[in-house]
Amino acid sequence: MEAAVASKPVIKVAAICGSLRKASNNRGLIRTALELTKESIAGIQMEYIDISPLPMLDTDLEVDGKFPPAVEAFRQKILESDSILFASPEYNFSLTAPLKNALDWASRPPNVWADKAAAIVSAGGGFGGARSHYHLRQVGVFLDLHFINKPEFYLNAFQPPAKFDSDGNLIDEDSKERMKQVLLSLQAFTLRLQPKN
């Protein structure tokens, strides 16, 4: 008798970085997540979604029920995803303006964030961006996003040993393993939230 091997379904994850800087450590976290999903985690298809083309939120730009082309494209990417990975830098104890702008555009009716699983990672000084997590979670609750509870991932980028190279790439192996655990948790939670077939 042949044994049937069940494989995990593929989930689509939209990866969004709140920093627009190319060498941002937070963008480096997204690059690491992308590498991990290609090399060592089956069942996740992840795509980096660039938020830099989005205009600042102005509802006057909505004409005849349509959004500007960059906003339409962004909203479609979010709609097609099963879950979201946010890399959220901390600016003044909160999330960044570009990230809040992206959250607001995709929340315009109909809200394309609703009922998606999400996870937050961050790197920075002090608490490693942890304060931005709290604000992002508060916004996400209103948008009907469902965040994983554990593990949390915030990384003090400036404590030895070195965590990033000069291009913002994550080089610390322990941190890469922590990132892998976040992705596995996001995957499991996303599958739990999906309707049973």
Number of C-alpha atoms within 10 A of each C-alpha: 3 4 5 6 6 6 8 12 11 14 20 20 29 22 26 23 29 26 24 15 12 11 15 20 27 31 29 23 27 25 16 19 24 19 13 19 18 14 9 9 16 16 16 20 16 23 18 17 15 16 20 16 11 18 15 15 17 9 10 7 14 13 9 6 7 10 17 12 11 14 21 14 14 18 22 13 18 23 17 12 20 22 29 25 24 23 29 29 31 24 15 10 15 18 22 19 13 20 21 16 18 22 21 16 22 22 17 16 8 9 17 22 25 18 16 23 26 27 27 28 25 30 27 21 15 13 16 20 28 25 20 24 25 15 14 20 17 11 15 18 12 10 20 16 21 21 21 19 13 11 17 17 20 25 23 16 22 14 12 7 9 11 21 19 13 9 12 19 19 23 15 13 10 10 17 17 12 16 22 18 16 23 23 18 18 27 27 15 20 23 18 11 14 13 6 6 3
